[in-house]
């Protein structure tokens, strides 16, 4: 088993600095009405960013291997939270906007499916916790 590490350090109010084992840092904070200063993303937003980044890296890598002329990828990730605490995500929707020259729809669909079914470790971690759906569009560059 390989290990991934992170450290989260309290700063002030509800602000924390997260530091990764790979040497990167990010500020997280809460909203002002709960004692934060709104100086960074919320932890649940970070979870959505992690999912989007994970699947995005997969999709770009797969499309490159398929020799697709990808010029851009944007993934909108939206999570529907439960009303009751701990208010975890019940549903997550990813919308992929692919740009490229002559990018084949079958290649895009398969790249996303491979990410969702086989490669994205963040999606695998969330599996069974939240219903995860996706859609995509392809725009000619």
Buried (B, 14 or more C-beta within 10 A) or exposed (E): EEEEEEEEEEBEBBBBBBBEEEEEEBEBBBEEEEEBBBBBBBEEEBBBBBBBBBBBBBBBBBBEEBEBEBEEBEBEBEBEEEEEEEEBBEEBBBBBBBBBEEBBEEBBBBBBEBBBEEBBEBBEEBEEEBEBEBEBEBEEE
